[in-house]
Amino acid sequence: MRSHAIHNANMKAESSNPREAAALARVAEAAREVQGASAAIQAHFNAVGERQASALELARLTAAVQELEDARLALAVVIDNGNR
C-alpha cells in the first residue's frame, strides 16, 4: 500500500514539475550506482584471501559518489528555483 502511495506522489510530482522529477530520478539512479559499487567492493572483501579492492572498483565507487553529490546539488537548485 505504501509503495502505491509513493508511486502516486511521484506521478503527481512528474506532472507538476518535470524538471524536479528528472532531478529526483538522477539522484535515485546515482544512489543505485553507489549501492552497486559498494556491494562489489564488499563482495571483494568477503572473498577468502582478499584484502584489497581493485583500483577499478575504487574508481567506480568514487565516481558514483561524486555523481550522487552532483545530482543532489542539482536537485537542491531545482527545488530552490521552484520555491522562488
Buried (B, 14 or more C-beta within 10 A) or exposed (E): EEEEEEEEEBEEEBEEBEBBBEBBBBBEEBBEBBEEBBEBBEEBEEEEEEEEBEEEBBEBBEBBBEBBEEBBEBBEEBBEEEEE
